[in-house]
Amino acid sequence: LLSSIMEEQILHTLAKEQIKRLAKFGGAHHEDVVKWLSDVEEVFTRAQLQPSNKLLAVQSYLIDSAEKWFRYNKSIILDW
């Protein structure tokens, strides 16, 4: 049981570190939004984030036109 708890804590710590290292997304033509969202979802799933927390967390990784788009549309974006 103790090793299981320790393993879970280690995985959670690793997932948090991966969240910190996620690439920013600005919405430029050369950026692949589908790949970026896939990468973000994979990390968030490993971190076991709830959908409401995913929506809050992802805002930190939006820059430039993507950030402006999100701010303009966030009242209609209800969940992840």
Buried (B, 14 or more C-beta within 10 A) or exposed (E): EEEEEEEEEEEEEEBEEBBEEBEEBBBEEEBEEEEBEEBBBEBBEBBEBEEEEBBEBBEEBBEEEBBEEBEEEEEEEEEB
